[in-house]
Amino acid sequence: MKQINDLWPERFQEFIKEMRRYFKYMFNDHMKFVLIFGGGAAIYYYSQWVKNLSPDFPSSLVMSLVLAFFLTISPIITLLKEADMVYLLPLENELEGYFRKGMRLSFIIQAYILLLVLGALMPLYFKSTGAGFVSFLYLFAVLLLLKYWNLKLYWDTMKTIEQGTLTADPIIRFILNAAALYLIVANASWLFILAVLLIIAAFTLYMRASVKNKMLKWELLIEKEQRRMQLFYRMANMFTDVPHLKSKVWRRAWMDPIFRFIPFEEKNIFRYLFSRTIVRTSEYSGLIVRLTLIASVIVFFIENLYMAVGVALLFLYLTGFQLLPIFRRHDTKVWVHLYPVPPIYKKLNFFRLLIQVLVSQGVLFGLAAALGGNLVNAALILLASLLFAFIFGKQYAPGRIKKMEQF
């Protein structure tokens, strides 16, 4: 029993050590600059947007949907490993304290995230309702209660493998979270709030009854924990090599025509390899698509020239910086070192591909600004993006790669 009681402290210490190991690379001087610049710009324009907010803006609806999203996403940290399915499964009844500590840690972390989100939304709430600081404390208390409810219900779903239940649970919880928050933020009648609370209670009793006397599904628990850690490792991999990272590779044959533009020559071997890596690996292709779409939408609506250019350059930097790990992605494969080409071609091909990706992004940013009706902004965004892409690929990236090669 003593070993069972010592299991969580040991796992937790390993977890903290792992986080510290990668955080020192993730929050380096470059990322601090991006966070300060991007955060400062976002805060300034957010405050300006709130000041000019229309009286008929649906503040209550927006707040309830955003907060409901963060309430519904309630992963539970279990720190389980694959071998636990064999060694700990027979001791499930004795692990109640272990899982309770995981639930407590998850609640504390997610409560802190909720506090940040609520703090960001309060200027909008104060502007539209004229409420005071007491309302902030009241709302935060409500969010903590709802977060605890979401965590408990999410834990109940870990006792079933029925796909219908696993799919319906987050949808139903999101609807109930949004409904309860909307009625509270909008100062609706207590009768309506009570009705939603009764539905929440009924849904809770139904879920508890459906999983009563059922054991935890360890395969599902371990899969969720691995998925959670892989998400963190993908973020850390943007800044340093992560040996624990597991990536899914997709064939994507429909994109094969793109590679016909790469001349069939020895000096283009790494250009072809890196291009295939971006297209077939979701962590890179998805990253490019997401950042491009987000920035394009922002640029489309922004009229201020300096803000639009700043957003475009910020997202170009985020894209380029997070593509740098591709350079060393295949270094552990022996056959890559057997290519009969000088090593210099690897760098030249990588920098050329990096510039092409950033230039393509810049063109799309300029197109988004043009579709937004501001041709002057579009031209300047395109010019600034092209200049940034070449500076990044010719000056910044080589320096970063040189540092990477020293480790």
Secondary structure by P-SEA (a helix, b strand, c coil): cccccaaaaaaaaaaaaaaaaaaaaaacaaaaaaaaaaaaaaaaaaaaaaaacccccaaaaaaaaaaaaaaaccccccccccccccccccccccaaaaaaaaaaaaaaaaaaaaaaaaaaaaaaaaaaccccaaaaaaaaaaaaaaaaaaaaaaaaacccccaaaaaaaaaaaaaaaaaaaaaaaacccaaaaaaaaaaaaaaaaaaaaaacccccaaaaaaaaaaaaaaaaaaaaaaccccccbbbbbbcccccccccccccccccaaaaaaaaaaaaacaaaaaaaaaaaaaaaaaaaacccaaaaaaaaaaaaaaaaaaacccccccccccccccccccaaaaaaaaaaaaaaaaaaaaaaaaaaaaaaccaaaaaaaaaaaaaaaaaaacccaaaaaaaaaac
